[in-house]
């Protein structure tokens, strides 16, 4: 995790009514406003393992989720909070 800034503000992607430790995904946005600005992702159960992408790819992923492009991955999955 040496190239990951230590002063990031991590945002937990968990439903507001969720309780307990998760595990949850956390996202942090690095410096910069352009499409190549870094976006960091980690899981609460393994915070040292950080994946890095950029804002352009992150935005495309979020738009795909909103459009239902990934719904087939969770067909039949029960949610537990």
N, C-alpha and C positions, 0 to 999 in steps of 0.2 A: 504494500500500500504506500510505498515511498513517494510515488508521483501524484498521490491524491492529497489535495490541500487539507490541512488539519482544521481549518476554520469554517468548514462547510456547515450549512444549516440543512439538516436532514428532515424531510417531510415524509411522514409515515402514511402509506397507502392502505388504510384500514377503514372499514365502515364506521361511522360515528357511534353506532351502538355496540361496536365490538369491545369485548373485554378480554383480559388475559394477555399473555405474552406473545401471542402469535404462533408461529413466525409470520412476520409481515415484511413486505417490500418497502424500502425507504429510498427516496429519490433526493438528490441534491443538484442544484444548478451551479456550474462554475462561472467564472468571470467571463463577460462578453455578452453581446446582444445578437450577434450574427448566427447563421446556420451552423458554423463550425464551433461555436461555444460548447464546452464540455458539459455533459450530463452524467452523473454518477448514480449507480444503482447498487443496492446491497440488500441482504436479507438479515433481519434482526437476530436470527440464530447464528449467523456467521458474519459479523460486521467487518471483519478484516478482509473478507473476500469481496472486492469492489469491481464492478464491471463499468467500463466507460464507453459512452457513445457520444454523439453530438446532438445539438438541438434540432437540426433538420431531421435526423432519423427518429429522434424521440417524438417530435411533432407528428411525423408520418405514422408512427406506431399508435399514438393516442387517437388520431383521426380514424385509423383502422379499427380500433377497439370500439369507438363510438358508432361506427358504421356497421358493426356486427361481423366484421371479417374474421374474427377469432372465436365466434360463438360455438363452432363445432368442436373446439377443444374442451369445452366444459359441458357438453350434452350429458345429462344424467348425473352430474356431480352435485352432491348435496352440500350446502353451505353450513359451516359450523363456526360460530363465533365464540 
